[in-house]
C-alpha cells in the first residue's frame, strides 16, 4: 500500500510542478501583454490630447471669424443679431397641396352636403 | 543493551562476599538515570538549536526582503488597471461648455553631455543652424570647457527634434517635457495667466502657474487625485471672443490706451467674460516691466479689470440713491436740492461743464442727469457712518475674492478719514478707488434684487446665496432709475432695442503720480445691466484715456465712449446667450380731441 502512495504523491508532485511552471510563464506573458497594452494606451492618450488641442486650436474663435469672413460669398455667415429671433408664427410652412379629386367618393355626413361643400 | 539493575552474577558474588547487594542495584540505577538525563539534555539542546535556526531564518528573510525593497529602483506596478494612473501632471482648463482653454502636450527638452560628444565644434555649428537664437561660438565654448552637462533648449518642436536627431551625435540627449498649451492664443489671457517650468530634471519638469487662474488654483490643477478631471471655468469662450473683439475695435476707434470689460451673471456671480486690453499670448508670456518709472498699467500683463484700481466716478451715484431709498429717507420722486455750484466749507461742488440742474431735482432725475450736487445732498442725508457701512457691505473695502492671483493684491484705496466732504465726494465716486470687478459685484447686487454675491471664475451648478444688502423693492427702484439713465439720461447711446439696457455712466479724471488730476486724461466707465425688466447680466466697460474725435469737438465723457462700446457688446452677446429681444410696450397712443 505504502509504495503505491509514494508513487502517487511523486506523480502528483511532478504534475503540480508542471502546472506551476506553466502558470508562471502564462502570468509573465500576461504581464508583458498588459505592459504593451498600457504603453499603447498611453500613446493613444497622448495622441488624443494632441488631437483635442489641435481641435481647440483649429476651432479658436479668431480663426473661425477669419474663415467665415474669407468664405463670406459662399457661406454668407454674419454675427448673430437680435433681429434673427422670430416668432413661431412667422415660420413659413410649406403650402399644403391636396391631391386632386379624380375619382368619385361617397360622402357621409350628418347634415346634408351643401353645394359649396362639394 | 540494557543493563539489568540486579545482574545475577554480581549479586551472587556480593552475597558470597557478604556485601549488600542493594548497593549494586542503587549504583546501576544511578548510572541508568544519568544516561537518561544525558539523552534528554541532548534532545533539548537540539530543539533549541532548531528554534534558533528557524528564528534566524525567519528574521533573516524579512530583513533581506526589506533590504531588497529599499535598495531597488521603484517601478510602476505592472498589473494596475488602465485609467488608474495619472494621465497628465496638470489638469486641463475648459470654459463652461467644455471647450479647452488650456491643455498639455508632450514635447522634449534638449540637453548635452559634452564629455561623450564626438564633434563639439560641428554640433555647435549645426545647432546654431537649427536654432537661430543660439550662438555657435558660445555653444562651442560651453561644450569644450570641461563641464559634463549643458541644457540647450527647454522645449523643442517635433521638426526641431527631428533635425537634432539628424545631427546624430551621442552627446545630444532629449528629456520628456510636458508643455502647457493655450490653443486660443490671446483669448482670456488675463484669466488664464500662464505657466513656467519649476524644478527641472532630465526625466521631467514641474509645470507651475505664474499668474491668473493657473497660479491661484495651482494646487487644484496639480492635485494628482484630480489630474484627470478638467477645471471648468465660468468663462464662455464665444462670449469672451465677442467681448474682446468689440472692445478691441472700440478701443482703437476711441484712441484709448487700454480697456476692460466684465460680463457677470447677476444671480450666481459667475464671470462669463473678462477682458483686459492690451492683451498678451500666454503661450509666450512677455516678461514683466523692469523699468522703475513705468506704470504697472503700461504692461500688457496688467489686468485692468481686476488690478486697475481707479476712481469710478458717477457710477457710484446709484449707491447713494439706493441707500437713501433703503433707509426711507427719499423716494424716487422726492425732490432734493440740486442748486449748483454747492459750497461746502472751502470746497465748491460743481456739475459737469458748470451746468446747473437745480434748484430742485427728483432723485430719479439726479441719477438720470448725473447731478453731483443732488447726489451730495442725498449723501449728506445718509451720513458718513451709514455710507461707509453700506459701501463695506457692497465689498468696496476689501479686495475681490475672485480666483485670480492678482485679485488679493488689488486692494481698494479708501480715504483714511471720513469727514463730510469725503462723504460728498465718495457719493459721486471720487476719493474712493476700486476695480471694475468691485463695481461689477456691487451692480450685480442691485441687478439680482439686493443680494451681494461672490464673483467667481469657477462654473457653478446652482444658484448661490449671499448677504442681503437692500430690499427687493429698493433694488427694483434703483434698476428703474438706471433704466431712465439710458432712455432719457446721459447714456442714451446705450439703448439696444429689445434688451432694455439699464446703467450708469462714470467719468473720472486720472490722478497724476505727483498728486492732483490730469485735465485731459480720463477713465470712462459704463456699468450696465440687462434686461431691465428682469436683470440677468451685468456688464462693466471701462476705457482708459479714450477720446472721441468723430465730431467737431473732442469728447471724453463716458456717454460718448464706453456707452456705445457697451451697447455694441450687448447687441452682439445677448443673442449668443439666447436672450430673446423683448418688444417694450409702446407708449399709449394719445388721443387728442379734434373738432371736425
Boltz contact constraints between the chains, C-beta under 6 A:
constraints:
  - contact:
      token1: [A, 31]
      token2: [B, 78]
      max_distance: 6.0
  - contact:
      token1: [A, 35]
      token2: [B, 78]
      max_distance: 6.0
  - contact:
      token1: [A, 38]
      token2: [B, 82]
      max_distance: 6.0
  - contact:
      token1: [A, 41]
      token2: [B, 82]
      max_distance: 6.0
  - contact:
      token1: [A, 45]
      token2: [B, 87]
      max_distance: 6.0
  - contact:
      token1: [A, 46]
      token2: [B, 106]
      max_distance: 6.0
  - contact:
      token1: [A, 53]
      token2: [B, 103]
      max_distance: 6.0
  - contact:
      token1: [A, 53]
      token2: [B, 105]
      max_distance: 6.0
  - contact:
      token1: [A, 53]
      token2: [B, 181]
      max_distance: 6.0
  - contact:
      token1: [A, 53]
      token2: [B, 183]
      max_distance: 6.0
  - contact:
      token1: [A, 56]
      token2: [B, 100]
      max_distance: 6.0
  - contact:
      token1: [A, 56]
      token2: [B, 183]
      max_distance: 6.0
  - contact:
      token1: [A, 57]
      token2: [B, 183]
      max_distance: 6.0
  - contact:
      token1: [A, 60]
      token2: [B, 183]
      max_distance: 6.0
  - contact:
      token1: [A, 60]
      token2: [B, 184]
      max_distance: 6.0
  - contact:
      token1: [A, 61]
      token2: [B, 241]
      max_distance: 6.0
  - contact:
      token1: [A, 79]
      token2: [B, 572]
      max_distance: 6.0
  - contact:
      token1: [A, 80]
      token2: [B, 575]
      max_distance: 6.0
  - contact:
      token1: [A, 80]
      token2: [B, 576]
      max_distance: 6.0
  - contact:
      token1: [A, 82]
      token2: [B, 498]
      max_distance: 6.0
  - contact:
      token1: [A, 82]
      token2: [B, 575]
      max_distance: 6.0
  - contact:
      token1: [A, 82]
      token2: [B, 581]
      max_distance: 6.0
  - contact:
      token1: [A, 85]
      token2: [B, 580]
      max_distance: 6.0
  - contact:
      token1: [A, 85]
      token2: [B, 581]
      max_distance: 6.0
